[in-house]
Amino acid sequence: EFLLQHSPAGTFLFDDFGWAETVFTPFFMRFWFLEYYEDFALPRDDRYARVQRWVDACLAHPAAQQVTKEQIVKL
């Protein structure tokens, strides 16, 4: 709801990759661990479409390319 209220059509919370993305992107990367070992995934539901767009954009950002999904899962 927060993303929809403050940036309904945007990719990030505000105009660009900022502090919110800097804080949350490492958590999104750790969800790979949960996806692999616990079969966790964000529900593919329209209610979560804005969140999924944000997560995808954060993970695709150059600042998030320091480690791979495989490294997170194996670590």
GIURBEL-V85094 format. One record per pair of residues at least 24 apart in sequence whose ideal C-beta (glycine too) atoms are under 8 Angstrom apart, sorted by the first residue. I is the first residue (numbers start at 1). J is the second residue. D is the distance in whole Angstrom. If there is no record, write none. Layout:
# GIURBEL-V85094
I,J,D / I,J,D
This chain:
# GIURBEL-V85094
3,50,5 / 3,51,6 / 3,54,6 / 4,50,5 / 8,50,7 / 11,53,6 / 11,54,7 / 11,57,4 / 12,54,7 / 12,57,6 / 12,58,8 / 13,54,7 / 17,57,8 / 17,58,7 / 17,61,5 / 17,63,7 / 21,54,8 / 21,57,8 / 21,58,5 / 21,61,7 / 22,63,7 / 24,58,7 / 25,58,4 / 25,59,7 / 25,61,7 / 25,63,7 / 25,64,5 / 28,55,5 / 28,58,6 / 28,59,6 / 29,59,7 / 29,64,7 / 29,67,7 / 29,69,8 / 29,72,6 / 30,72,7 / 32,69,5 / 32,72,5 / 32,73,6 / 33,72,6 / 33,73,6 / 36,73,5 / 37,73,8
